[in-house]
């Protein structure tokens, strides 16, 4: 399917690996000019070279912490008028809520709620003026289903979801959509790292932990960054202009619900 976004400009935050990279690859395959981002120059350079070689699209790398004003300014300087914004950022590490102090909680809210709001504030009005805009926020299954130890991440991402519920109607008539993608257990470095830590604490192999977790998912497998990225690219396409304000869960059926 031609997504109709060839030549569009896309900023994909935190996109040197994992789900962010999956989105950057899919958008580049669709013909977008993509800004990729990571905190370290080496990771940025490697990702730019890989995606450009694989897709033939123009790919620009920005080494910056998107959670800082300076990092956001660097991204917007590289792409002042994006057509597409994919908000993504690392979440706080798994921790018992009793161990969270004020500084940690503020940092988590800045990372996973305030930062995407600030970027949307910077780009949404321009998208509305140009009559095209696609904003996708990568949140988490934990917005809908509690996950032990991820209370801070869950709370911040749920706050973002609720905040944007009042924002998205302001832009829908201008062909600017705002949607959320909620990953479940995706086969990423973060998931594998968590399973390795669990395996060590239980005195079993990481392979046993991985199989046990996969068996709990109705699909009997973990999701991939590629299929996640392709879903993101569709939400950014010309065909998805009537989809806005949705929380699209990609979890292989792990969260049991009827509606």
C-alpha positions as CSV (number, residue, x, y, z in Angstrom):
1,X,0.0,0.0,0.0
2,X,1.2,3.5,-0.9
3,X,1.0,5.4,2.4
4,X,0.9,8.7,0.6
5,X,3.6,10.3,2.7
6,X,6.6,10.2,0.5
7,X,8.5,13.5,0.9
8,X,6.9,14.2,4.3
9,X,9.3,15.2,7.1
10,X,9.3,13.2,10.3
11,X,10.9,13.6,13.7
12,X,11.2,10.3,15.5
13,X,12.5,10.7,19.1
14,X,14.7,8.1,20.8
15,X,15.0,6.2,17.6
16,X,18.5,4.6,17.5
17,X,17.1,1.2,18.7
18,X,14.0,-0.7,19.7
19,X,10.5,0.6,18.9
20,X,11.7,4.1,18.0
21,X,14.0,2.7,15.4
22,X,11.2,0.5,14.1
23,X,9.1,3.6,13.5
24,X,12.0,5.4,11.8
25,X,12.7,2.6,9.5
26,X,9.0,2.2,8.5
27,X,8.6,5.9,7.8
28,X,11.8,6.0,5.8
29,X,10.6,3.0,3.8
30,X,7.4,5.0,3.1
31,X,9.6,7.8,1.6
32,X,9.7,10.2,4.5
33,X,12.7,12.4,5.3
34,X,13.4,11.2,8.8
35,X,15.2,12.8,11.8
36,X,16.5,10.1,14.1
37,X,17.6,10.8,17.6
38,X,19.7,9.3,20.4
39,X,21.8,10.6,23.2
40,X,25.1,9.5,21.8
41,X,26.7,10.5,18.5
42,X,28.0,7.0,17.8
43,X,24.5,5.5,18.1
44,X,23.0,8.2,15.9
45,X,25.6,7.8,13.2
46,X,25.2,4.1,13.0
47,X,21.4,4.3,12.8
48,X,21.5,7.0,10.1
49,X,23.9,5.0,8.0
50,X,21.9,1.8,8.4
51,X,18.5,3.3,7.6
52,X,19.7,5.4,4.7
53,X,21.4,2.4,3.1
54,X,18.4,0.2,3.6
55,X,15.7,2.6,2.3
56,X,17.4,5.3,0.1
57,X,15.6,8.0,2.0
58,X,17.2,11.1,3.5
59,X,18.0,10.5,7.1
60,X,19.4,13.1,9.5
61,X,20.8,12.3,13.0
62,X,20.6,14.5,16.0
63,X,22.5,13.5,19.1
64,X,20.6,15.0,22.0
65,X,18.5,14.3,25.1
66,X,15.0,15.0,24.0
67,X,14.0,15.5,27.6
68,X,15.9,18.7,27.7
69,X,15.0,22.1,26.2
70,X,18.4,22.0,24.4
71,X,17.6,18.6,22.9
72,X,14.2,19.7,21.7
73,X,15.7,22.8,20.1
74,X,18.3,20.7,18.3
75,X,15.6,18.5,16.8
76,X,13.4,21.4,15.8
77,X,16.4,23.3,14.3
78,X,17.1,20.2,12.1
79,X,13.4,20.0,11.1
80,X,11.5,23.2,11.9
81,X,8.3,22.2,10.1
82,X,7.7,18.5,10.6
83,X,4.7,16.8,9.1
84,X,5.0,13.8,11.5
85,X,6.1,13.6,15.1
86,X,6.7,10.4,16.9
87,X,7.1,10.9,20.6
88,X,9.3,8.4,22.4
89,X,11.5,8.4,25.4
90,X,13.0,6.0,27.8
91,X,10.9,5.2,30.8
92,X,12.0,5.1,34.5
93,X,13.6,1.8,35.6
94,X,11.5,-0.7,37.4
95,X,11.3,0.2,41.1
96,X,9.0,-0.3,44.1
97,X,7.0,2.9,44.5
98,X,8.1,3.2,48.1
99,X,11.7,3.7,46.8
100,X,10.7,6.7,44.6
101,X,11.7,10.1,45.9
102,X,10.5,13.5,44.7
103,X,13.4,14.0,42.3
104,X,12.8,10.6,40.7
105,X,9.1,11.2,40.3
106,X,9.7,14.6,38.7
107,X,12.2,13.2,36.3
108,X,9.8,10.4,35.3
109,X,7.0,12.9,34.6
110,X,9.3,15.1,32.6
111,X,10.5,12.2,30.5
112,X,7.2,10.6,29.7
113,X,4.6,13.4,30.0
114,X,6.0,16.9,29.9
115,X,8.5,16.3,27.0
116,X,6.0,15.0,24.5
117,X,3.6,17.8,25.4
118,X,6.3,20.4,24.9
119,X,7.1,19.0,21.4
120,X,3.5,18.9,20.4
121,X,3.1,22.5,21.5
122,X,6.1,23.4,19.3
123,X,4.8,21.7,16.1
124,X,1.0,21.2,16.1
125,X,0.0,24.7,15.2
126,X,2.3,24.7,12.1
127,X,0.8,21.3,11.1
128,X,-2.7,22.8,11.4
129,X,-1.7,25.7,9.2
130,X,-0.3,23.4,6.5
131,X,-3.4,21.1,6.8
132,X,-1.5,17.9,7.5
133,X,0.0,16.5,10.7
134,X,0.4,13.1,12.3
135,X,1.4,12.8,16.0
136,X,2.0,9.4,17.5
137,X,2.9,9.0,21.1
138,X,4.6,5.7,22.1
139,X,3.2,5.0,25.6
140,X,2.7,1.5,27.1
141,X,0.4,-1.4,27.9
142,X,0.9,-0.2,31.5
143,X,-1.4,2.7,30.8
144,X,-4.3,0.2,30.7
145,X,-3.0,-2.6,32.9
146,X,-0.8,-2.2,36.0
147,X,2.7,-3.7,35.7
148,X,4.6,-4.2,39.0
149,X,7.4,-1.7,39.5
150,X,6.4,0.5,36.6
151,X,4.0,2.8,38.6
152,X,5.9,6.0,37.7
153,X,6.1,5.2,34.0
154,X,2.5,4.2,34.0
155,X,1.3,7.3,35.8
156,X,3.3,9.7,33.6
157,X,2.1,8.0,30.4
158,X,-1.5,7.9,31.6
159,X,-1.2,11.6,32.4
160,X,-0.1,12.3,28.9
161,X,-3.0,10.3,27.5
162,X,-5.5,12.2,29.6
163,X,-3.9,15.6,28.9
164,X,-4.0,15.1,25.1
165,X,-7.7,14.0,25.2
166,X,-8.6,17.7,25.6
167,X,-6.0,18.8,23.0
168,X,-6.7,16.5,20.0
169,X,-10.2,18.0,19.2
170,X,-8.5,21.4,18.6
171,X,-6.7,20.0,15.6
172,X,-8.9,17.3,14.1
173,X,-10.6,19.6,11.6
174,X,-7.2,20.7,10.3
175,X,-6.2,17.1,9.3
176,X,-3.9,16.8,12.3
177,X,-4.3,13.6,14.3
178,X,-3.0,12.6,17.7
179,X,-2.9,8.9,18.6
180,X,-1.1,6.7,21.1
181,X,0.6,3.4,20.4
182,X,0.7,1.1,23.5
183,X,3.3,-1.7,23.2
184,X,3.0,-4.8,25.3
185,X,5.9,-7.2,25.4
186,X,8.0,-6.3,22.4
187,X,11.3,-8.0,21.6
188,X,13.6,-5.2,22.5
189,X,16.8,-4.7,24.5
190,X,14.8,-3.4,27.4
191,X,12.5,-6.5,27.5
192,X,15.5,-8.9,27.2
193,X,17.4,-7.0,29.9
194,X,14.4,-7.3,32.3
195,X,14.1,-11.0,31.6
196,X,17.9,-11.5,32.2
197,X,17.6,-9.8,35.6
198,X,14.5,-11.9,36.5
199,X,16.4,-15.0,35.5
200,X,19.3,-14.2,37.7
201,X,17.2,-13.4,40.7
202,X,15.3,-16.8,40.3
203,X,18.4,-18.8,39.4
204,X,17.1,-20.0,36.1
205,X,18.0,-19.3,32.5
206,X,16.9,-16.3,30.5
207,X,15.5,-18.6,27.9
208,X,13.2,-20.2,30.4
209,X,11.9,-16.8,31.6
210,X,11.4,-15.7,28.0
211,X,9.4,-18.9,27.2
212,X,7.3,-18.5,30.3
213,X,6.4,-14.9,29.4
214,X,5.7,-15.7,25.8
215,X,3.4,-18.5,26.9
216,X,1.3,-16.0,28.9
217,X,0.5,-14.1,25.7
218,X,-2.3,-15.4,23.5
219,X,-0.2,-14.9,20.4
220,X,2.5,-17.0,22.1
221,X,5.3,-14.7,21.0
222,X,6.7,-11.2,21.6
223,X,6.0,-8.4,19.2
224,X,8.7,-7.0,16.9
225,X,9.9,-3.5,16.3
226,X,9.2,-4.0,12.6
227,X,5.5,-4.7,13.0
228,X,5.2,-1.9,15.6
229,X,6.9,0.5,13.2
230,X,4.6,-0.4,10.3
231,X,1.6,0.3,12.5
232,X,3.0,3.7,13.4
233,X,3.6,4.4,9.7
234,X,0.0,3.6,8.8
235,X,-1.2,6.0,11.5
236,X,1.0,8.6,9.9
237,X,-0.3,7.9,6.4
238,X,-2.8,9.8,4.3
239,X,-5.3,6.9,4.9
240,X,-5.5,7.5,8.7
241,X,-6.8,11.0,8.7
242,X,-10.1,9.9,10.3
243,X,-8.3,8.1,13.2
244,X,-7.6,10.4,16.1
245,X,-7.6,10.1,19.9
246,X,-7.1,6.4,19.9
247,X,-5.1,4.2,22.2
248,X,-3.9,1.4,19.9
249,X,-2.8,-1.6,21.9
250,X,-0.2,-3.9,20.5
251,X,0.2,-6.7,23.0
252,X,-0.7,-10.0,21.2
253,X,-3.9,-10.2,23.3
254,X,-2.2,-10.1,26.7
255,X,-4.6,-7.6,28.1
256,X,-8.0,-9.3,28.5
257,X,-10.9,-6.9,27.7
258,X,-14.1,-6.8,25.7
259,X,-14.1,-3.2,24.6
